[in-house]
Amino acid sequence: MPLAPGFEEIFHPGEIEDRNAAAAARDGVALPAKTRRDLDRLARSCGIDAAAVLGPPGPREAGA
């Protein structure tokens, strides 16, 4: 199938979602800095070490 001008790929239904799921499994899910802080605060209030559960911020995370 020919591509429209300016496009390099044709996607099948679900293909973009599959790629995103694979990237999340490989690289983790990027969390906004505020979400990470909120989770850390909640974990501490429950006596949990959030860093041990969440791991260090990833390179794709805002505020990392």
mmCIF file of the N, C-alpha and C atoms, coordinates in Angstrom:
data_MODEL
# 
_entry.id   MODEL 
# 
loop_
_atom_site.group_PDB 
_atom_site.id 
_atom_site.type_symbol 
_atom_site.label_atom_id 
_atom_site.label_alt_id 
_atom_site.label_comp_id 
_atom_site.label_asym_id 
_atom_site.label_entity_id 
_atom_site.label_seq_id 
_atom_site.pdbx_PDB_ins_code 
_atom_site.Cartn_x 
_atom_site.Cartn_y 
_atom_site.Cartn_z 
_atom_site.occupancy 
_atom_site.B_iso_or_equiv 
_atom_site.pdbx_formal_charge 
_atom_site.auth_seq_id 
_atom_site.auth_comp_id 
_atom_site.auth_asym_id 
_atom_site.auth_atom_id 
_atom_site.pdbx_PDB_model_num 
ATOM 1   N N  . MET A 1 1  ? 0.856  -1.168 0.000  1.00 0.00 ? 1  MET A N  1 
ATOM 2   C CA . MET A 1 1  ? 0.000  0.000  0.000  1.00 0.00 ? 1  MET A CA 1 
ATOM 3   C C  . MET A 1 1  ? 0.902  1.231  0.000  1.00 0.00 ? 1  MET A C  1 
ATOM 4   N N  . PRO A 1 2  ? 0.643  2.182  -0.871 1.00 0.00 ? 2  PRO A N  1 
ATOM 5   C CA . PRO A 1 2  ? 1.480  3.384  -0.903 1.00 0.00 ? 2  PRO A CA 1 
ATOM 6   C C  . PRO A 1 2  ? 1.232  4.261  0.336  1.00 0.00 ? 2  PRO A C  1 
ATOM 7   N N  . LEU A 1 3  ? 2.274  4.940  0.746  1.00 0.00 ? 3  LEU A N  1 
ATOM 8   C CA . LEU A 1 3  ? 2.185  5.822  1.913  1.00 0.00 ? 3  LEU A CA 1 
ATOM 9   C C  . LEU A 1 3  ? 1.754  7.213  1.484  1.00 0.00 ? 3  LEU A C  1 
ATOM 10  N N  . ALA A 1 4  ? 1.030  7.884  2.345  1.00 0.00 ? 4  ALA A N  1 
ATOM 11  C CA . ALA A 1 4  ? 0.672  9.275  2.114  1.00 0.00 ? 4  ALA A CA 1 
ATOM 12  C C  . ALA A 1 4  ? 1.939  10.120 2.239  1.00 0.00 ? 4  ALA A C  1 
ATOM 13  N N  . PRO A 1 5  ? 2.021  11.211 1.508  1.00 0.00 ? 5  PRO A N  1 
ATOM 14  C CA . PRO A 1 5  ? 3.206  12.081 1.605  1.00 0.00 ? 5  PRO A CA 1 
ATOM 15  C C  . PRO A 1 5  ? 3.464  12.503 3.051  1.00 0.00 ? 5  PRO A C  1 
ATOM 16  N N  . GLY A 1 6  ? 4.711  12.399 3.467  1.00 0.00 ? 6  GLY A N  1 
ATOM 17  C CA . GLY A 1 6  ? 5.106  12.802 4.810  1.00 0.00 ? 6  GLY A CA 1 
ATOM 18  C C  . GLY A 1 6  ? 4.998  11.703 5.856  1.00 0.00 ? 6  GLY A C  1 
ATOM 19  N N  . PHE A 1 7  ? 4.577  10.498 5.464  1.00 0.00 ? 7  PHE A N  1 
ATOM 20  C CA . PHE A 1 7  ? 4.449  9.401  6.410  1.00 0.00 ? 7  PHE A CA 1 
ATOM 21  C C  . PHE A 1 7  ? 5.413  8.281  6.053  1.00 0.00 ? 7  PHE A C  1 
ATOM 22  N N  . GLU A 1 8  ? 5.900  7.583  7.076  1.00 0.00 ? 8  GLU A N  1 
ATOM 23  C CA . GLU A 1 8  ? 6.880  6.519  6.872  1.00 0.00 ? 8  GLU A CA 1 
ATOM 24  C C  . GLU A 1 8  ? 6.337  5.133  7.184  1.00 0.00 ? 8  GLU A C  1 
ATOM 25  N N  . GLU A 1 9  ? 5.179  5.051  7.845  1.00 0.00 ? 9  GLU A N  1 
ATOM 26  C CA . GLU A 1 9  ? 4.637  3.756  8.248  1.00 0.00 ? 9  GLU A CA 1 
ATOM 27  C C  . GLU A 1 9  ? 3.125  3.731  8.108  1.00 0.00 ? 9  GLU A C  1 
ATOM 28  N N  . ILE A 1 10 ? 2.614  2.525  7.999  1.00 0.00 ? 10 ILE A N  1 
ATOM 29  C CA . ILE A 1 10 ? 1.181  2.275  8.078  1.00 0.00 ? 10 ILE A CA 1 
ATOM 30  C C  . ILE A 1 10 ? 0.972  1.381  9.289  1.00 0.00 ? 10 ILE A C  1 
ATOM 31  N N  . PHE A 1 11 ? 0.052  1.772  10.163 1.00 0.00 ? 11 PHE A N  1 
ATOM 32  C CA . PHE A 1 11 ? -0.203 0.999  11.369 1.00 0.00 ? 11 PHE A CA 1 
ATOM 33  C C  . PHE A 1 11 ? -1.482 0.188  11.239 1.00 0.00 ? 11 PHE A C  1 
ATOM 34  N N  . HIS A 1 12 ? -1.440 -1.014 11.752 1.00 0.00 ? 12 HIS A N  1 
ATOM 35  C CA . HIS A 1 12 ? -2.618 -1.867 11.842 1.00 0.00 ? 12 HIS A CA 1 
ATOM 36  C C  . HIS A 1 12 ? -3.310 -1.564 13.164 1.00 0.00 ? 12 HIS A C  1 
ATOM 37  N N  . PRO A 1 13 ? -4.610 -1.835 13.285 1.00 0.00 ? 13 PRO A N  1 
ATOM 38  C CA . PRO A 1 13 ? -5.298 -1.588 14.566 1.00 0.00 ? 13 PRO A CA 1 
ATOM 39  C C  . PRO A 1 13 ? -4.573 -2.279 15.728 1.00 0.00 ? 13 PRO A C  1 
ATOM 40  N N  . GLY A 1 14 ? -4.305 -1.509 16.766 1.00 0.00 ? 14 GLY A N  1 
ATOM 41  C CA . GLY A 1 14 ? -3.647 -2.041 17.956 1.00 0.00 ? 14 GLY A CA 1 
ATOM 42  C C  . GLY A 1 14 ? -2.130 -2.006 17.914 1.00 0.00 ? 14 GLY A C  1 
ATOM 43  N N  . GLU A 1 15 ? -1.537 -1.717 16.763 1.00 0.00 ? 15 GLU A N  1 
ATOM 44  C CA . GLU A 1 15 ? -0.078 -1.766 16.643 1.00 0.00 ? 15 GLU A CA 1 
ATOM 45  C C  . GLU A 1 15 ? 0.606  -0.699 17.498 1.00 0.00 ? 15 GLU A C  1 
ATOM 46  N N  . ILE A 1 16 ? 0.069  0.512  17.508 1.00 0.00 ? 16 ILE A N  1 
ATOM 47  C CA . ILE A 1 16 ? 0.675  1.575  18.319 1.00 0.00 ? 16 ILE A CA 1 
ATOM 48  C C  . ILE A 1 16 ? 0.597  1.209  19.802 1.00 0.00 ? 16 ILE A C  1 
ATOM 49  N N  . GLU A 1 17 ? -0.551 0.685  20.228 1.00 0.00 ? 17 GLU A N  1 
ATOM 50  C CA . GLU A 1 17 ? -0.710 0.278  21.624 1.00 0.00 ? 17 GLU A CA 1 
ATOM 51  C C  . GLU A 1 17 ? 0.251  -0.848 21.983 1.00 0.00 ? 17 GLU A C  1 
ATOM 52  N N  . ASP A 1 18 ? 0.449  -1.796 21.080 1.00 0.00 ? 18 ASP A N  1 
ATOM 53  C CA . ASP A 1 18 ? 1.393  -2.888 21.328 1.00 0.00 ? 18 ASP A CA 1 
ATOM 54  C C  . ASP A 1 18 ? 2.812  -2.351 21.478 1.00 0.00 ? 18 ASP A C  1 
ATOM 55  N N  . ARG A 1 19 ? 3.177  -1.414 20.644 1.00 0.00 ? 19 ARG A N  1 
ATOM 56  C CA . ARG A 1 19 ? 4.516  -0.804 20.744 1.00 0.00 ? 19 ARG A CA 1 
ATOM 57  C C  . ARG A 1 19 ? 4.677  -0.068 22.066 1.00 0.00 ? 19 ARG A C  1 
ATOM 58  N N  . ASN A 1 20 ? 3.637  0.686  22.449 1.00 0.00 ? 20 ASN A N  1 
ATOM 59  C CA . ASN A 1 20 ? 3.699  1.416  23.719 1.00 0.00 ? 20 ASN A CA 1 
ATOM 60  C C  . ASN A 1 20 ? 3.789  0.469  24.911 1.00 0.00 ? 20 ASN A C  1 
ATOM 61  N N  . ALA A 1 21 ? 3.046  -0.631 24.866 1.00 0.00 ? 21 ALA A N  1 
ATOM 62  C CA . ALA A 1 21 ? 3.098  -1.616 25.950 1.00 0.00 ? 21 ALA A CA 1 
ATOM 63  C C  . ALA A 1 21 ? 4.484  -2.255 26.038 1.00 0.00 ? 21 ALA A C  1 
ATOM 64  N N  . ALA A 1 22 ? 5.079  -2.565 24.895 1.00 0.00 ? 22 ALA A N  1 
ATOM 65  C CA . ALA A 1 22 ? 6.422  -3.153 24.886 1.00 0.00 ? 22 ALA A CA 1 
ATOM 66  C C  . ALA A 1 22 ? 7.444  -2.166 25.441 1.00 0.00 ? 22 ALA A C  1 
ATOM 67  N N  . ALA A 1 23 ? 7.326  -0.897 25.071 1.00 0.00 ? 23 ALA A N  1 
ATOM 68  C CA . ALA A 1 23 ? 8.250  0.123  25.583 1.00 0.00 ? 23 ALA A CA 1 
ATOM 69  C C  . ALA A 1 23 ? 8.091  0.288  27.093 1.00 0.00 ? 23 ALA A C  1 
ATOM 70  N N  . ALA A 1 24 ? 6.860  0.260  27.591 1.00 0.00 ? 24 ALA A N  1 
ATOM 71  C CA . ALA A 1 24 ? 6.626  0.383  29.033 1.00 0.00 ? 24 ALA A CA 1 
ATOM 72  C C  . ALA A 1 24 ? 7.190  -0.822 29.775 1.00 0.00 ? 24 ALA A C  1 
ATOM 73  N N  . ALA A 1 25 ? 7.043  -2.019 29.199 1.00 0.00 ? 25 ALA A N  1 
ATOM 74  C CA . ALA A 1 25 ? 7.598  -3.222 29.836 1.00 0.00 ? 25 ALA A CA 1 
ATOM 75  C C  . ALA A 1 25 ? 9.117  -3.172 29.860 1.00 0.00 ? 25 ALA A C  1 
ATOM 76  N N  . ARG A 1 26 ? 9.697  -2.628 28.815 1.00 0.00 ? 26 ARG A N  1 
ATOM 77  C CA . ARG A 1 26 ? 11.155 -2.563 28.704 1.00 0.00 ? 26 ARG A CA 1 
ATOM 78  C C  . ARG A 1 26 ? 11.736 -1.410 29.528 1.00 0.00 ? 26 ARG A C  1 
ATOM 79  N N  . ASP A 1 27 ? 11.113 -0.219 29.435 1.00 0.00 ? 27 ASP A N  1 
ATOM 80  C CA . ASP A 1 27 ? 11.686 1.000  30.005 1.00 0.00 ? 27 ASP A CA 1 
ATOM 81  C C  . ASP A 1 27 ? 11.013 1.464  31.289 1.00 0.00 ? 27 ASP A C  1 
ATOM 82  N N  . GLY A 1 28 ? 9.883  0.862  31.634 1.00 0.00 ? 28 GLY A N  1 
ATOM 83  C CA . GLY A 1 28 ? 9.113  1.323  32.776 1.00 0.00 ? 28 GLY A CA 1 
ATOM 84  C C  . GLY A 1 28 ? 8.133  2.398  32.362 1.00 0.00 ? 28 GLY A C  1 
ATOM 85  N N  . VAL A 1 29 ? 7.290  2.783  33.285 1.00 0.00 ? 29 VAL A N  1 
ATOM 86  C CA . VAL A 1 29 ? 6.280  3.798  33.023 1.00 0.00 ? 29 VAL A CA 1 
ATOM 87  C C  . VAL A 1 29 ? 6.775  5.107  33.623 1.00 0.00 ? 29 VAL A C  1 
ATOM 88  N N  . ALA A 1 30 ? 6.822  6.130  32.808 1.00 0.00 ? 30 ALA A N  1 
ATOM 89  C CA . ALA A 1 30 ? 7.285  7.439  33.277 1.00 0.00 ? 30 ALA A CA 1 
ATOM 90  C C  . ALA A 1 30 ? 6.215  8.075  34.159 1.00 0.00 ? 30 ALA A C  1 
ATOM 91  N N  . LEU A 1 31 ? 6.616  8.517  35.336 1.00 0.00 ? 31 LEU A N  1 
ATOM 92  C CA . LEU A 1 31 ? 5.705  9.181  36.261 1.00 0.00 ? 31 LEU A CA 1 
ATOM 93  C C  . LEU A 1 31 ? 6.067  10.655 36.355 1.00 0.00 ? 31 LEU A C  1 
ATOM 94  N N  . PRO A 1 32 ? 5.079  11.531 36.381 1.00 0.00 ? 32 PRO A N  1 
ATOM 95  C CA . PRO A 1 32 ? 5.382  12.945 36.638 1.00 0.00 ? 32 PRO A CA 1 
ATOM 96  C C  . PRO A 1 32 ? 6.018  13.079 38.024 1.00 0.00 ? 32 PRO A C  1 
ATOM 97  N N  . ALA A 1 33 ? 6.864  14.081 38.179 1.00 0.00 ? 33 ALA A N  1 
ATOM 98  C CA . ALA A 1 33 ? 7.575  14.276 39.444 1.00 0.00 ? 33 ALA A CA 1 
ATOM 99  C C  . ALA A 1 33 ? 6.600  14.401 40.617 1.00 0.00 ? 33 ALA A C  1 
ATOM 100 N N  . LYS A 1 34 ? 5.493  15.119 40.430 1.00 0.00 ? 34 LYS A N  1 
ATOM 101 C CA . LYS A 1 34 ? 4.526  15.283 41.523 1.00 0.00 ? 34 LYS A CA 1 
ATOM 102 C C  . LYS A 1 34 ? 3.918  13.932 41.906 1.00 0.00 ? 34 LYS A C  1 
ATOM 103 N N  . THR A 1 35 ? 3.624  13.093 40.943 1.00 0.00 ? 35 THR A N  1 
ATOM 104 C CA . THR A 1 35 ? 3.060  11.776 41.239 1.00 0.00 ? 35 THR A CA 1 
ATOM 105 C C  . THR A 1 35 ? 4.051  10.950 42.040 1.00 0.00 ? 35 THR A C  1 
ATOM 106 N N  . ARG A 1 36 ? 5.323  10.993 41.645 1.00 0.00 ? 36 ARG A N  1 
ATOM 107 C CA . ARG A 1 36 ? 6.365  10.255 42.375 1.00 0.00 ? 36 ARG A CA 1 
ATOM 108 C C  . ARG A 1 36 ? 6.472  10.772 43.804 1.00 0.00 ? 36 ARG A C  1 
ATOM 109 N N  . ARG A 1 37 ? 6.447  12.093 43.978 1.00 0.00 ? 37 ARG A N  1 
ATOM 110 C CA . ARG A 1 37 ? 6.506  12.670 45.337 1.00 0.00 ? 37 ARG A CA 1 
ATOM 111 C C  . ARG A 1 37 ? 5.290  12.238 46.160 1.00 0.00 ? 37 ARG A C  1 
ATOM 112 N N  . ASP A 1 38 ? 4.108  12.268 45.541 1.00 0.00 ? 38 ASP A N  1 
ATOM 113 C CA . ASP A 1 38 ? 2.895  11.855 46.249 1.00 0.00 ? 38 ASP A CA 1 
ATOM 114 C C  . ASP A 1 38 ? 2.970  10.387 46.661 1.00 0.00 ? 38 ASP A C  1 
ATOM 115 N N  . LEU A 1 39 ? 3.439  9.535  45.759 1.00 0.00 ? 39 LEU A N  1 
ATOM 116 C CA . LEU A 1 39 ? 3.578  8.113  46.087 1.00 0.00 ? 39 LEU A CA 1 
ATOM 117 C C  . LEU A 1 39 ? 4.605  7.901  47.190 1.00 0.00 ? 39 LEU A C  1 
ATOM 118 N N  . ASP A 1 40 ? 5.694  8.664  47.144 1.00 0.00 ? 40 ASP A N  1 
ATOM 119 C CA . ASP A 1 40 ? 6.719  8.556  48.178 1.00 0.00 ? 40 ASP A CA 1 
ATOM 120 C C  . ASP A 1 40 ? 6.145  8.969  49.532 1.00 0.00 ? 40 ASP A C  1 
ATOM 121 N N  . ARG A 1 41 ? 5.396  10.056 49.552 1.00 0.00 ? 41 ARG A N  1 
ATOM 122 C CA . ARG A 1 41 ? 4.785  10.537 50.799 1.00 0.00 ? 41 ARG A CA 1 
ATOM 123 C C  . ARG A 1 41 ? 3.795  9.497  51.338 1.00 0.00 ? 41 ARG A C  1 
ATOM 124 N N  . LEU A 1 42 ? 2.969  8.944  50.472 1.00 0.00 ? 42 LEU A N  1 
ATOM 125 C CA . LEU A 1 42 ? 2.003  7.928  50.890 1.00 0.00 ? 42 LEU A CA 1 
ATOM 126 C C  . LEU A 1 42 ? 2.711  6.678  51.416 1.00 0.00 ? 42 LEU A C  1 
ATOM 127 N N  . ALA A 1 43 ? 3.745  6.252  50.708 1.00 0.00 ? 43 ALA A N  1 
ATOM 128 C CA . ALA A 1 43 ? 4.490  5.062  51.135 1.00 0.00 ? 43 ALA A CA 1 
ATOM 129 C C  . ALA A 1 43 ? 5.100  5.286  52.518 1.00 0.00 ? 43 ALA A C  1 
ATOM 130 N N  . ARG A 1 44 ? 5.728  6.449  52.716 1.00 0.00 ? 44 ARG A N  1 
ATOM 131 C CA . ARG A 1 44 ? 6.331  6.740  54.018 1.00 0.00 ? 44 ARG A CA 1 
ATOM 132 C C  . ARG A 1 44 ? 5.290  6.728  55.124 1.00 0.00 ? 44 ARG A C  1 
ATOM 133 N N  . SER A 1 45 ? 4.082  7.236  54.829 1.00 0.00 ? 45 SER A N  1 
ATOM 134 C CA . SER A 1 45 ? 3.028  7.248  55.858 1.00 0.00 ? 45 SER A CA 1 
ATOM 135 C C  . SER A 1 45 ? 2.575  5.835  56.217 1.00 0.00 ? 45 SER A C  1 
ATOM 136 N N  . CYS A 1 46 ? 2.857  4.886  55.332 1.00 0.00 ? 46 CYS A N  1 
ATOM 137 C CA . CYS A 1 46 ? 2.504  3.467  55.578 1.00 0.00 ? 46 CYS A CA 1 
ATOM 138 C C  . CYS A 1 46 ? 3.706  2.648  56.033 1.00 0.00 ? 46 CYS A C  1 
ATOM 139 N N  . GLY A 1 47 ? 4.848  3.329  56.234 1.00 0.00 ? 47 GLY A N  1 
ATOM 140 C CA . GLY A 1 47 ? 6.053  2.627  56.669 1.00 0.00 ? 47 GLY A CA 1 
ATOM 141 C C  . GLY A 1 47 ? 6.733  1.841  55.565 1.00 0.00 ? 47 GLY A C  1 
ATOM 142 N N  . ILE A 1 48 ? 6.527  2.242  54.315 1.00 0.00 ? 48 ILE A N  1 
ATOM 143 C CA . ILE A 1 48 ? 7.111  1.549  53.169 1.00 0.00 ? 48 ILE A CA 1 
ATOM 144 C C  . ILE A 1 48 ? 8.187  2.428  52.546 1.00 0.00 ? 48 ILE A C  1 
ATOM 145 N N  . ASP A 1 49 ? 9.286  1.817  52.148 1.00 0.00 ? 49 ASP A N  1 
ATOM 146 C CA . ASP A 1 49 ? 10.352 2.532  51.439 1.00 0.00 ? 49 ASP A CA 1 
ATOM 147 C C  . ASP A 1 49 ? 9.976  2.585  49.964 1.00 0.00 ? 49 ASP A C  1 
ATOM 148 N N  . ALA A 1 50 ? 9.449  3.733  49.521 1.00 0.00 ? 50 ALA A N  1 
ATOM 149 C CA . ALA A 1 50 ? 8.980  3.872  48.142 1.00 0.00 ? 50 ALA A CA 1 
ATOM 150 C C  . ALA A 1 50 ? 10.093 3.628  47.130 1.00 0.00 ? 50 ALA A C  1 
ATOM 151 N N  . ALA A 1 51 ? 11.307 4.066  47.445 1.00 0.00 ? 51 ALA A N  1 
ATOM 152 C CA . ALA A 1 51 ? 12.416 3.880  46.504 1.00 0.00 ? 51 ALA A CA 1 
ATOM 153 C C  . ALA A 1 51 ? 12.672 2.397  46.259 1.00 0.00 ? 51 ALA A C  1 
ATOM 154 N N  . ALA A 1 52 ? 12.475 1.575  47.290 1.00 0.00 ? 52 ALA A N  1 
ATOM 155 C CA . ALA A 1 52 ? 12.680 0.139  47.130 1.00 0.00 ? 52 ALA A CA 1 
ATOM 156 C C  . ALA A 1 52 ? 11.615 -0.470 46.223 1.00 0.00 ? 52 ALA A C  1 
ATOM 157 N N  . VAL A 1 53 ? 10.422 0.116  46.218 1.00 0.00 ? 53 VAL A N  1 
ATOM 158 C CA . VAL A 1 53 ? 9.322  -0.394 45.406 1.00 0.00 ? 53 VAL A CA 1 
ATOM 159 C C  . VAL A 1 53 ? 9.356  0.221  44.004 1.00 0.00 ? 53 VAL A C  1 
ATOM 160 N N  . LEU A 1 54 ? 9.483  1.543  43.930 1.00 0.00 ? 54 LEU A N  1 
ATOM 161 C CA . LEU A 1 54 ? 9.440  2.248  42.647 1.00 0.00 ? 54 LEU A CA 1 
ATOM 162 C C  . LEU A 1 54 ? 10.765 2.219  41.906 1.00 0.00 ? 54 LEU A C  1 
ATOM 163 N N  . GLY A 1 55 ? 11.853 2.097  42.640 1.00 0.00 ? 55 GLY A N  1 
ATOM 164 C CA . GLY A 1 55 ? 13.166 2.205  42.007 1.00 0.00 ? 55 GLY A CA 1 
ATOM 165 C C  . GLY A 1 55 ? 13.492 3.661  41.763 1.00 0.00 ? 55 GLY A C  1 
ATOM 166 N N  . PRO A 1 56 ? 14.658 3.914  41.208 1.00 0.00 ? 56 PRO A N  1 
ATOM 167 C CA . PRO A 1 56 ? 15.054 5.303  40.949 1.00 0.00 ? 56 PRO A CA 1 
ATOM 168 C C  . PRO A 1 56 ? 14.252 5.879  39.788 1.00 0.00 ? 56 PRO A C  1 
ATOM 169 N N  . PRO A 1 57 ? 14.113 7.202  39.726 1.00 0.00 ? 57 PRO A N  1 
ATOM 170 C CA . PRO A 1 57 ? 13.428 7.800  38.591 1.00 0.00 ? 57 PRO A CA 1 
ATOM 171 C C  . PRO A 1 57 ? 14.125 7.413  37.285 1.00 0.00 ? 57 PRO A C  1 
ATOM 172 N N  . GLY A 1 58 ? 13.343 7.155  36.272 1.00 0.00 ? 58 GLY A N  1 
ATOM 173 C CA . GLY A 1 58 ? 13.898 6.787  34.974 1.00 0.00 ? 58 GLY A CA 1 
ATOM 174 C C  . GLY A 1 58 ? 14.241 8.007  34.152 1.00 0.00 ? 58 GLY A C  1 
ATOM 175 N N  . PRO A 1 59 ? 15.002 7.828  33.085 1.00 0.00 ? 59 PRO A N  1 
ATOM 176 C CA . PRO A 1 59 ? 15.423 8.955  32.254 1.00 0.00 ? 59 PRO A CA 1 
ATOM 177 C C  . PRO A 1 59 ? 14.263 9.653  31.553 1.00 0.00 ? 59 PRO A C  1 
ATOM 178 N N  . ARG A 1 60 ? 13.129 8.973  31.393 1.00 0.00 ? 60 ARG A N  1 
ATOM 179 C CA . ARG A 1 60 ? 11.977 9.569  30.721 1.00 0.00 ? 60 ARG A CA 1 
ATOM 180 C C  . ARG A 1 60 ? 11.064 10.309 31.674 1.00 0.00 ? 60 ARG A C  1 
ATOM 181 N N  . GLU A 1 61 ? 11.338 10.247 32.970 1.00 0.00 ? 61 GLU A N  1 
ATOM 182 C CA . GLU A 1 61 ? 10.439 10.847 33.938 1.00 0.00 ? 61 GLU A CA 1 
ATOM 183 C C  . GLU A 1 61 ? 10.697 12.334 34.070 1.00 0.00 ? 61 GLU A C  1 
ATOM 184 N N  . ALA A 1 62 ? 9.611  13.088 34.122 1.00 0.00 ? 62 ALA A N  1 
ATOM 185 C CA . ALA A 1 62 ? 9.716  14.529 34.324 1.00 0.00 ? 62 ALA A CA 1 
ATOM 186 C C  . ALA A 1 62 ? 10.312 14.796 35.689 1.00 0.00 ? 62 ALA A C  1 
ATOM 187 N N  . GLY A 1 63 ? 11.269 15.691 35.749 1.00 0.00 ? 63 GLY A N  1 
ATOM 188 C CA . GLY A 1 63 ? 11.912 16.025 37.007 1.00 0.00 ? 63 GLY A CA 1 
ATOM 189 C C  . GLY A 1 63 ? 12.970 15.031 37.431 1.00 0.00 ? 63 GLY A C  1 
ATOM 190 N N  . ALA A 1 64 ? 13.281 14.070 36.560 1.00 0.00 ? 64 ALA A N  1 
ATOM 191 C CA . ALA A 1 64 ? 14.298 13.056 36.900 1.00 0.00 ? 64 ALA A CA 1 
ATOM 192 C C  . ALA A 1 64 ? 15.684 13.635 36.746 1.00 0.00 ? 64 ALA A C  1 
# 
